[in-house]
Amino acid sequence: MSLYRLIYASRASEQMKPDDLGQILEASQRNNQRVHVSGMLLFSSREFLQCLEGGREAVNATYARILGDPRHEAAVILDYREVARRQFGGWAMHQIAHDWLSRQAILDFSERELFSPTRMSGASACAMVEELAARRTQVPAERPGQAAAGSVLGRLRAG
Ligand SMILES: Cc1cc2nc3c(=O)[nH]c(=O)nc-3n(C[C@H](O)[C@H](O)[C@H](O)COP(=O)(O)O)c2cc1C
């Protein structure tokens, strides 16, 4: 059984309301756990960066469902590949809070200080996701439906 990782970016649509993020995470954790999909979701400056990993069919079906969600638009696949192991195992879906993104951390992976995953190269998106994964043990464990407290990218400079 092969493992796949999909990284995409999208932009929140006008239909995306502040309360929706919690709902999205709740649905993600519930559904992804069932099909053994793990990953992380970053939402900042009204753009999403999400990493989904798991079996090919499960990842594809999850992404197809997400694509149909009217709360976002202009989705673009940044990277899709077979991987040897999961990077976010144990996280059915983990939200990385936007204030975790320090200016310097954004600059490390982007041309400008503005976090814009829809304009990110595939290589930068992979590097950012991999850096987040490498630092994930610094984040307190999160129970389903609960946003984790703490900072991964904000701590990248310190660590
Ligand atoms: C940016 C974004 C990311 C999402 N990520 C996931 C996800 O990883 N897994 C998931 O099941 N739903 C995700 N959703 C929500 C789905 O689009 C859909 O609303 C949900 O799967 C419906 O679940 P339900 O039928 O159990 O209510 C996401 C939505 C958005 C806008």
The ligand as an ORCA input file, in Angstrom:
! r2SCAN-3c Opt
* xyz 0 1
  C      -9.794     24.773      3.136
  C     -10.663     23.586      3.479
  C     -10.065     22.430      3.940
  C     -10.851     21.315      4.261
  N     -10.238     20.164      4.668
  C     -10.978     19.067      4.887
  C     -10.362     17.829      5.235
  O      -9.142     17.699      5.368
  N     -11.183     16.765      5.434
  C     -12.532     16.841      5.326
  O     -13.208     15.830      5.532
  N     -13.136     17.997      5.023
  C     -12.406     19.107      4.792
  N     -13.018     20.286      4.486
  C     -14.494     20.359      4.535
  C     -15.139     19.706      3.345
  O     -15.117     20.584      2.257
  C     -16.603     19.326      3.665
  O     -17.297     20.456      4.129
  C     -16.651     18.261      4.741
  O     -15.793     17.196      4.445
  C     -18.082     17.717      4.889
  O     -18.079     16.814      5.930
  P     -19.416     16.195      6.510
  O     -20.177     15.651      5.310
  O     -18.979     15.164      7.451
  O     -20.157     17.330      7.176
  C     -12.267     21.407      4.140
  C     -12.841     22.585      3.680
  C     -12.063     23.669      3.364
  C     -12.724     24.937      2.877
*
